[in-house]
Amino acid sequence: MRVIWCLVALVVCGCCSVKRIGTRPVAKPVTLTRADAERLRDEGVKLFAQQPHSLECATTAASKLDAAAQVLTNDFSSQANAAQVWAFVAENGATTESRRDAAKRGIVAARRARELAAERVEGHYWYAVNVGFLADVDRSYGLSAVSEMEPSLKRAGEIDARYDYAGPLRVLGVLVLRTPPPPVSIGSARKALRLLQRAVESFPEHSENYIYFGEALCENARAEEARVEWRKAVVLPAPSDRQFESRQWQNKLSKLLAANSGK
């Protein structure tokens, strides 16, 4: 991963001019022009659009978008795209360190996007998602993360509950499903079931929604119904823009069905 990161830095910044003081090289800081930043943004978006995703390409895309976002501070799309791609790296990174770094970078970009366009869903949604991934690698952040995620996901749902295949409903449903109940936190198996059922109803062709809907059904003592839903999802085709992720979902569904076959 460190090797990849070094290669990414060279791709983003180009060759740095170096002068010597004695025998020690000192790199001059590279300042991107607006045109350079726009080019990097466009390259990052194009790279991440390639299917199927790969961790190496996504990391390169995220670094390009991040570099662009540092210059294009008032450009909403630069911030929102960086937040989205960093979320992919935060979920799929090879090491805890790389996942933590990606989540933190994603949080920064999403916060900027939210500030630039509070009426848009992207900043609220990717902020919550990246906070969730940070909490996943830093468990001491857990309950604090819930208080950050819940209002952002609710706001995202108010703006566009269908975004990212019903992402605001799905992620909030998982959050409610997996957190302790009051007074400790916001957990509720019934509330989670309602949210995840809405996600499935919004996008019945999206297999990821069924994974968590089935889990919520199990938590509500409806295991046979969960198996029915998981069987539906196993035969669904992969979305054209989620080919890498779809393989993960299918593996998860197969494991859930195997683990719950006799229950």
C-alpha positions as CSV (number, residue, x, y, z in Angstrom):
1,M,0.0,0.0,0.0
2,R,2.8,2.4,0.8
3,V,4.3,1.7,-2.7
4,I,0.9,2.5,-4.3
5,W,0.7,5.7,-2.3
6,C,4.1,6.8,-3.4
7,L,3.2,6.1,-7.1
8,V,-0.1,8.1,-6.6
9,A,1.8,11.1,-5.3
10,L,4.0,11.1,-8.4
11,V,0.9,10.8,-10.6
12,V,-0.9,13.7,-8.9
13,C,2.0,16.1,-8.4
14,G,4.2,15.3,-11.4
15,C,8.0,15.6,-11.1
16,C,9.1,18.0,-8.4
17,S,12.1,20.3,-9.1
18,V,14.8,19.8,-6.5
19,K,17.7,21.9,-5.5
20,R,20.6,20.7,-3.3
21,I,21.9,22.3,-0.1
22,G,25.1,20.5,0.6
23,T,24.2,16.8,-0.1
24,R,20.5,16.9,1.0
25,P,17.8,17.4,-1.7
26,V,15.0,19.7,-0.8
27,A,11.8,19.4,-2.8
28,K,10.0,22.6,-3.7
29,P,6.3,22.6,-2.9
30,V,4.2,22.0,-6.0
31,T,1.4,24.6,-6.5
32,L,-1.4,23.5,-8.8
33,T,-3.0,26.0,-11.1
34,R,-6.7,26.0,-11.4
35,A,-6.4,24.4,-14.8
36,D,-4.2,21.7,-13.4
37,A,-6.7,21.1,-10.6
38,E,-9.6,20.9,-13.0
39,R,-7.7,18.4,-15.1
40,L,-7.0,16.2,-12.1
41,R,-10.6,16.4,-11.0
42,D,-11.8,15.2,-14.5
43,E,-9.1,12.5,-14.5
44,G,-10.2,11.3,-11.1
45,V,-13.9,11.1,-12.0
46,K,-13.1,9.3,-15.3
47,L,-10.8,6.8,-13.5
48,F,-13.3,6.0,-10.8
49,A,-16.1,5.5,-13.4
50,Q,-14.2,2.6,-14.9
51,Q,-15.7,-0.8,-14.1
52,P,-15.1,-2.9,-12.2
53,H,-13.5,-0.7,-9.5
54,S,-10.1,-1.8,-8.1
55,L,-8.5,-0.5,-4.9
56,E,-5.4,0.7,-6.8
57,C,-7.4,2.7,-9.3
58,A,-9.8,4.1,-6.7
59,T,-6.8,5.2,-4.5
60,T,-5.3,7.0,-7.5
61,A,-8.6,8.6,-8.4
62,A,-9.2,9.7,-4.8
63,S,-5.7,11.3,-4.6
64,K,-6.3,13.1,-7.8
65,L,-9.7,14.4,-6.6
66,D,-8.3,15.3,-3.2
67,A,-5.5,17.3,-4.8
68,A,-8.0,19.1,-7.0
69,A,-10.3,19.8,-4.1
70,Q,-7.5,21.5,-2.2
71,V,-7.4,24.1,-5.0
72,L,-11.0,24.1,-6.2
73,T,-12.3,24.9,-2.7
74,N,-15.5,26.4,-3.9
75,D,-16.2,23.6,-6.4
76,F,-18.9,21.4,-5.1
77,S,-18.3,18.5,-7.5
78,S,-14.6,18.3,-6.6
79,Q,-15.5,18.0,-2.9
80,A,-18.4,15.6,-3.3
81,N,-16.5,13.3,-5.7
82,A,-13.5,13.2,-3.5
83,A,-15.7,12.2,-0.5
84,Q,-17.4,9.4,-2.4
85,V,-14.1,7.9,-3.7
86,W,-12.4,8.1,-0.4
87,A,-15.4,6.2,1.1
88,F,-14.6,3.4,-1.3
89,V,-11.0,3.3,-0.2
90,A,-12.0,3.5,3.5
91,E,-14.2,0.5,3.0
92,N,-11.8,-1.6,0.9
93,G,-8.4,-0.5,2.0
94,A,-5.7,-3.1,2.6
95,T,-4.7,-1.9,6.0
96,T,-6.3,-0.3,9.1
97,E,-4.0,2.7,8.6
98,S,-5.0,3.3,5.0
99,R,-8.7,2.9,5.8
100,R,-8.4,5.4,8.7
101,D,-6.6,7.9,6.5
102,A,-9.1,7.6,3.7
103,A,-12.1,8.0,6.0
104,K,-10.6,11.1,7.5
105,R,-9.9,12.6,4.1
106,G,-13.4,11.7,3.0
107,I,-14.9,13.4,6.1
108,V,-13.0,16.6,5.3
109,A,-14.2,16.6,1.6
110,A,-17.8,15.8,2.6
111,R,-17.9,18.5,5.2
112,R,-16.7,21.0,2.5
113,A,-19.4,19.8,0.1
114,R,-22.0,20.1,2.8
115,E,-20.9,23.7,3.5
116,L,-21.0,24.6,-0.2
117,A,-24.4,23.2,-0.9
118,A,-26.4,22.2,2.2
119,E,-29.4,21.6,-0.1
120,R,-27.6,18.8,-1.9
121,V,-27.7,15.2,-0.7
122,E,-24.1,14.2,-1.4
123,G,-22.3,16.1,1.3
124,H,-24.6,14.9,4.1
125,Y,-24.6,11.3,2.8
126,W,-20.9,10.8,2.2
127,Y,-20.1,12.6,5.5
128,A,-22.1,10.0,7.4
129,V,-20.6,7.1,5.4
130,N,-17.0,8.2,6.0
131,V,-17.7,8.8,9.7
132,G,-19.1,5.2,9.8
133,F,-15.9,3.8,8.2
134,L,-13.8,5.8,10.6
135,A,-15.7,4.4,13.5
136,D,-15.2,0.9,12.1
137,V,-11.4,1.2,12.4
138,D,-11.4,3.3,15.5
139,R,-13.9,1.7,17.9
140,S,-13.3,4.4,20.6
141,Y,-15.1,6.7,18.2
142,G,-18.2,4.5,18.1
143,L,-21.0,6.2,20.1
144,S,-19.7,9.6,19.1
145,A,-20.0,8.5,15.5
146,V,-23.7,7.7,15.9
147,S,-24.4,11.3,17.0
148,E,-22.6,12.5,13.9
149,M,-24.2,10.0,11.4
150,E,-27.8,10.1,12.5
151,P,-28.6,13.7,11.7
152,S,-26.6,13.7,8.5
153,L,-28.4,10.6,7.2
154,K,-31.8,12.0,8.2
155,R,-31.1,15.2,6.3
156,A,-29.8,13.2,3.3
157,G,-33.0,11.2,3.4
158,E,-35.1,14.3,3.5
159,I,-33.3,15.7,0.4
160,D,-33.2,12.5,-1.7
161,A,-33.9,9.2,0.0
162,R,-33.2,7.4,-3.4
163,Y,-29.6,8.6,-3.7
164,D,-27.1,5.8,-4.0
165,Y,-29.8,3.1,-4.4
166,A,-31.7,4.3,-1.3
167,G,-28.4,4.8,0.5
168,P,-29.7,7.2,3.2
169,L,-32.4,4.7,4.2
170,R,-30.0,1.7,4.0
171,V,-27.2,3.2,6.0
172,L,-29.5,4.7,8.6
173,G,-31.3,1.4,8.8
174,V,-28.0,-0.5,9.4
175,L,-26.9,2.1,12.0
176,V,-30.2,1.7,13.9
177,L,-30.0,-2.1,13.6
178,R,-26.5,-2.4,15.0
179,T,-26.4,0.2,17.8
180,P,-27.5,-0.4,21.4
181,P,-31.1,0.7,22.2
182,P,-31.9,3.7,24.4
183,P,-30.8,5.1,26.7
184,V,-27.4,4.1,25.5
185,S,-27.9,4.8,21.8
186,I,-30.6,4.8,19.1
187,G,-30.9,1.1,18.3
188,S,-34.3,-0.4,17.4
189,A,-34.9,-3.5,15.4
190,R,-38.4,-2.5,14.4
191,K,-37.3,1.0,13.2
192,A,-34.4,-0.6,11.3
193,L,-36.8,-3.0,9.6
194,R,-39.0,-0.2,8.5
195,L,-36.1,1.8,7.0
196,L,-34.6,-1.2,5.2
197,Q,-38.0,-2.3,3.9
198,R,-38.3,1.1,2.3
199,A,-34.9,0.8,0.8
200,V,-35.8,-2.6,-0.8
201,E,-39.1,-1.2,-2.0
202,S,-37.3,1.8,-3.6
203,F,-34.8,-0.4,-5.4
204,P,-36.0,-4.0,-5.6
205,E,-33.2,-4.7,-8.1
206,H,-30.4,-3.7,-5.8
207,S,-29.0,-6.8,-3.9
208,E,-27.2,-4.8,-1.2
209,N,-30.4,-3.6,0.3
210,Y,-31.6,-7.2,0.8
211,I,-28.6,-8.1,2.8
212,Y,-29.5,-5.7,5.6
213,F,-33.2,-6.1,5.2
214,G,-32.8,-9.8,5.8
215,E,-30.6,-9.1,8.9
216,A,-33.4,-6.8,10.2
217,L,-36.0,-9.5,9.6
218,C,-33.9,-12.0,11.6
219,E,-33.6,-9.5,14.5
220,N,-37.4,-9.3,14.5
221,A,-37.7,-13.1,14.7
222,R,-38.7,-13.5,11.0
223,A,-35.8,-15.7,9.9
224,E,-37.8,-17.6,7.2
225,E,-38.8,-14.3,5.6
226,A,-35.1,-13.3,5.7
227,R,-34.1,-16.4,3.7
228,V,-36.8,-15.6,1.1
229,E,-35.4,-12.1,0.6
230,W,-31.8,-13.3,0.5
231,R,-32.7,-15.9,-2.2
232,K,-34.3,-13.1,-4.3
233,A,-31.1,-11.1,-4.1
234,V,-28.8,-13.9,-5.0
235,V,-30.2,-14.1,-8.6
236,L,-30.2,-10.3,-9.2
237,P,-27.8,-9.0,-11.9
238,A,-25.0,-6.7,-10.9
239,P,-25.6,-3.0,-11.4
240,S,-23.4,-1.7,-14.2
241,D,-21.8,0.8,-11.8
242,R,-21.3,-1.6,-8.9
243,Q,-19.5,-4.6,-10.5
244,F,-16.8,-4.9,-7.9
245,E,-19.2,-4.4,-5.0
246,S,-21.7,-6.9,-6.4
247,R,-19.2,-9.7,-6.0
248,Q,-18.8,-8.9,-2.4
249,W,-22.6,-8.7,-1.9
250,Q,-23.1,-12.1,-3.6
251,N,-20.4,-13.7,-1.3
252,K,-22.1,-12.2,1.7
253,L,-25.5,-13.4,0.6
254,S,-24.2,-16.9,0.1
255,K,-22.7,-16.9,3.6
256,L,-25.9,-15.7,5.2
257,L,-28.0,-18.3,3.5
258,A,-25.5,-21.1,4.5
259,A,-25.3,-19.9,8.1
260,N,-29.1,-19.6,8.4
261,S,-30.2,-22.6,6.3
262,G,-31.5,-24.7,9.2
263,K,-32.8,-21.9,11.4
